């Protein structure tokens, strides 16, 4: 199976999905949810693109480079937004997003 060569990227994508979903859920429970609106939106965007790319890699997509570029852009945007907030879940999410973006950059041909 060719996708096994992408195992580290798949792991980074999966970790990012989990971190974004946790951050999303935690942000919804914050006292000032309106202040967290952009973080919540980007958590969803990021988790969704990471899940799609993870599946696409396993399917041996011919669009690996293009999808990876989009994933890098969204992961960086989510990481930058999460980094603005002092909540532990946001900081952990930012870390996972930047790690994922770095892994996805290696997939761009």
C-alpha positions in Angstrom: 0.0 0.0 0.0 1.5 3.2 -1.2 -0.1 5.4 1.5 2.1 3.8 4.2 4.9 6.1 3.0 2.7 8.9 4.2 2.2 7.5 7.7 3.7 10.4 9.6 1.5 12.9 7.7 -1.6 10.7 8.4 -0.7 10.7 12.1 -0.2 14.5 12.1 -3.5 15.0 10.3 -5.3 12.7 12.8 -3.8 14.5 15.8 -4.9 17.8 14.3 -8.4 16.6 13.7 -8.6 15.5 17.4 -7.1 18.8 18.7 -9.4 20.9 16.5 -12.5 19.0 17.5 -11.6 19.3 21.2 -10.9 23.0 20.8 -14.2 23.5 19.0 -16.1 21.8 21.7 -14.2 23.6 24.5 -14.7 27.0 22.8 -18.4 26.4 22.7 -18.3 26.2 26.5 -16.3 29.3 27.1 -18.0 32.2 28.9 -17.5 34.7 26.0 -18.3 32.5 23.1 -18.7 35.5 20.7 -15.0 36.2 21.3 -14.2 32.6 20.2 -16.4 32.7 17.0 -13.4 32.8 14.6 -11.6 30.1 16.5 -14.7 27.9 16.4 -15.1 28.5 12.7 -11.5 27.7 11.9 -11.5 24.6 14.1 -14.3 23.2 12.0 -12.6 24.2 8.7 -9.3 22.7 9.8 -10.8 19.4 11.2 -12.8 19.0 8.0 -9.9 19.5 5.5 -7.6 17.3 7.6 -10.2 14.5 7.7 -10.6 14.8 3.9 -6.9 14.8 3.2 -6.4 11.8 5.5 -9.0 9.9 3.5 -7.7 11.1 0.2 -4.1 9.9 1.0 -5.5 6.4 1.8 -7.4 6.5 -1.5 -4.1 7.4 -3.2 -5.6 10.7 -4.6 -4.0 12.1 -7.7 -4.5 15.6 -6.1 -2.2 15.1 -3.1 -0.2 18.2 -3.8 -3.1 20.5 -4.3 -5.1 19.2 -1.3 -2.0 19.5 0.8 -1.5 23.1 -0.1 -5.1 23.9 0.9 -4.6 22.0 4.2 -1.4 23.9 5.0 -3.2 27.2 4.4 -6.1 26.3 6.7 -4.0 24.7 9.4 -1.8 27.8 9.6 -4.9 30.0 9.7 -6.4 27.9 12.5 -3.1 27.8 14.4 -2.6 31.5 14.2 -6.1 32.1 15.5 -5.8 29.6 18.3 -2.5 31.1 19.3 -4.3 34.4 20.1 -6.2 32.7 23.0 -4.7 31.8 26.3 -7.0 28.7 26.8 -5.0 25.5 27.1 -7.2 23.8 24.4 -6.4 26.6 22.0 -2.7 26.5 22.6 -2.6 22.7 22.2 -4.7 23.1 19.0 -2.3 25.7 17.6 0.6 23.3 18.3 -1.2 20.5 16.5 -2.1 22.7 13.6 1.4 23.9 13.0 2.8 20.4 13.2 0.2 19.3 10.7 1.0 22.2 8.3 4.7 21.2 8.5 3.9 17.6 7.7 1.6 18.6 4.8 4.2 20.9 3.3 6.3 17.8 2.7 3.5 16.4 0.6 3.5 19.3 -1.9 5.3 18.3 -5.1 
